């Protein structure tokens, strides 16, 4: 019997699973308390440091986030200003240090609804990111490319958490 899964939930590995015709779930345990991890997801100056996968050569040109129930966000990515990719939507539910639910409205049609939860255990936080698409066809069209890139994003988040932890201990 393998007990490792209980004591080391993910071993800091990112998993991407298609749970149904419309659902994609990404999980990762990160090294930091839920309070700090939540801040990294909700403070633009922190979010900008880890969200864009560096290997893609993209960066977050603009990051506007009003992280509260009913608030909105707009993220602008791009290699250059002439060809930006914009992502935007609204926050449906925000529970500090625990849960964020948002819409993805940039596609024109109804986009997926994303939920991320933060569950702290022994100073680490289990992140579960759940995307619910309006149809099987929408998820098929989206594929898992963005979710697959989350492994790199979460590694960048881990690096940021190390920096934030060092800064917190030093203050």
C-alpha positions as CSV (number, residue, x, y, z in Angstrom):
1,X,0.0,0.0,0.0
2,X,1.4,3.3,-1.1
3,X,1.0,5.9,1.7
4,X,3.1,8.5,-0.1
5,X,0.1,10.1,-1.7
6,X,-1.2,11.1,1.7
7,X,2.0,12.5,3.1
8,X,3.2,14.1,-0.2
9,X,0.0,14.9,-2.1
10,X,1.7,16.0,-5.4
11,X,5.4,16.1,-4.5
12,X,5.1,19.6,-6.1
13,X,4.3,18.1,-9.5
14,X,1.6,19.7,-11.6
15,X,-1.1,17.3,-12.8
16,X,-3.6,18.1,-15.6
17,X,-6.7,15.9,-15.8
18,X,-9.8,16.1,-18.0
19,X,-12.5,15.2,-15.5
20,X,-15.4,15.1,-17.9
21,X,-16.4,16.4,-21.4
22,X,-16.5,19.9,-20.0
23,X,-14.1,20.0,-17.1
24,X,-10.3,20.4,-16.8
25,X,-8.6,20.2,-13.4
26,X,-5.0,21.3,-12.6
27,X,-3.5,20.5,-9.2
28,X,-0.2,21.4,-7.6
29,X,1.1,21.7,-4.1
30,X,3.2,24.9,-3.6
31,X,5.6,25.7,-0.8
32,X,3.9,28.5,1.0
33,X,1.0,29.3,3.3
34,X,-2.4,29.9,1.7
35,X,-2.4,33.6,2.8
36,X,0.8,34.3,0.8
37,X,-0.2,32.1,-2.1
38,X,-3.6,33.9,-2.3
39,X,-1.7,37.3,-2.4
40,X,0.4,36.0,-5.3
41,X,-2.9,35.4,-7.2
42,X,-4.6,38.6,-6.3
43,X,-2.0,41.4,-6.1
44,X,-1.1,42.6,-9.7
45,X,2.5,43.4,-8.7
46,X,3.0,39.8,-7.6
47,X,0.8,38.1,-10.2
48,X,2.9,39.8,-13.0
49,X,6.0,38.1,-11.7
50,X,4.8,34.5,-12.2
51,X,1.8,34.2,-14.5
52,X,3.3,34.4,-18.0
53,X,5.4,31.3,-18.8
54,X,9.0,32.6,-19.5
55,X,9.7,29.9,-22.0
56,X,7.1,31.3,-24.3
57,X,8.9,34.6,-24.5
58,X,5.7,36.4,-23.5
59,X,5.2,38.8,-20.7
60,X,2.3,40.4,-19.0
61,X,2.2,43.9,-20.5
62,X,-0.7,45.1,-18.4
63,X,-2.4,43.6,-15.3
64,X,-5.6,45.2,-14.0
65,X,-7.2,43.3,-11.1
66,X,-10.1,44.3,-8.8
67,X,-10.1,41.0,-6.9
68,X,-13.5,41.0,-5.1
69,X,-16.8,39.5,-5.8
70,X,-18.2,41.5,-8.7
71,X,-14.8,43.0,-9.6
72,X,-13.2,42.7,-13.0
73,X,-9.8,41.8,-14.4
74,X,-7.9,42.5,-17.7
75,X,-4.6,40.9,-18.6
76,X,-2.7,42.0,-21.7
77,X,0.1,39.6,-22.9
78,X,2.3,40.0,-25.9
79,X,5.8,39.8,-27.4
80,X,5.3,43.4,-28.6
81,X,2.7,46.1,-28.3
82,X,1.4,45.7,-31.9
83,X,0.0,42.2,-31.4
84,X,-1.3,41.9,-27.8
85,X,-3.4,39.0,-26.4
86,X,-6.1,40.2,-24.0
87,X,-7.9,38.2,-21.4
88,X,-10.6,39.6,-19.3
89,X,-13.6,38.8,-17.2
90,X,-15.2,39.2,-13.8
91,X,-14.8,37.7,-10.4
92,X,-17.9,35.7,-9.4
93,X,-16.7,34.8,-5.9
94,X,-13.7,35.7,-3.8
95,X,-13.1,34.2,-0.4
96,X,-9.8,35.5,1.0
97,X,-7.1,32.8,1.3
98,X,-9.5,30.1,0.2
99,X,-11.2,30.5,-3.2
100,X,-11.4,32.6,-6.3
101,X,-14.0,32.1,-9.1
102,X,-13.8,34.1,-12.4
103,X,-15.2,34.2,-15.9
104,X,-13.2,34.2,-19.1
105,X,-15.1,36.6,-21.3
106,X,-12.5,37.4,-24.1
107,X,-13.8,34.8,-26.6
108,X,-17.0,36.6,-27.5
109,X,-19.0,33.5,-26.7
110,X,-19.6,32.2,-23.2
111,X,-16.1,31.1,-22.0
112,X,-15.1,28.8,-19.2
113,X,-15.6,29.6,-15.6
114,X,-12.4,29.1,-13.6
115,X,-12.3,28.2,-9.9
116,X,-9.0,28.0,-7.9
117,X,-9.0,26.8,-4.3
118,X,-6.2,27.2,-1.7
119,X,-6.0,24.4,0.9
120,X,-3.2,24.8,3.4
121,X,-1.5,21.9,5.2
122,X,1.7,22.0,7.1
123,X,2.8,25.3,5.6
124,X,2.2,24.2,2.0
125,X,-0.8,25.0,-0.1
126,X,-2.7,22.6,-2.4
127,X,-3.9,24.6,-5.4
128,X,-6.8,23.1,-7.4
129,X,-7.7,25.0,-10.6
130,X,-10.9,23.8,-12.1
131,X,-12.2,25.0,-15.5
132,X,-15.8,24.4,-16.5
133,X,-16.4,24.9,-20.2
134,X,-19.8,25.6,-21.7
135,X,-19.6,22.5,-23.9
136,X,-17.5,19.5,-24.9
137,X,-16.7,21.3,-28.2
138,X,-15.4,24.4,-26.3
139,X,-13.0,22.3,-24.2
140,X,-12.0,20.3,-27.3
141,X,-11.2,23.5,-29.1
142,X,-9.3,25.0,-26.2
143,X,-7.3,21.8,-25.7
144,X,-5.0,21.4,-22.7
145,X,-2.2,23.7,-24.0
146,X,-2.8,26.5,-21.5
147,X,-3.3,24.0,-18.6
148,X,-0.1,22.2,-19.6
149,X,1.8,25.5,-19.4
150,X,0.7,25.8,-15.8
151,X,3.5,23.5,-14.7
152,X,6.0,26.2,-15.7
153,X,3.7,28.9,-14.2
154,X,3.5,27.1,-10.9
155,X,7.3,26.6,-10.9
156,X,7.6,30.4,-11.3
157,X,5.1,30.8,-8.5
158,X,7.2,28.6,-6.3
159,X,10.3,30.8,-7.0
160,X,8.3,33.9,-6.1
161,X,7.1,32.3,-2.9
162,X,10.7,31.6,-1.9
163,X,11.5,35.3,-2.4
164,X,8.4,36.4,-0.5
165,X,9.1,34.0,2.3
166,X,12.7,35.3,2.6
167,X,11.4,38.9,2.6
168,X,8.7,38.1,5.2
169,X,11.3,36.5,7.5
170,X,13.6,39.4,7.1
171,X,11.1,42.0,8.2
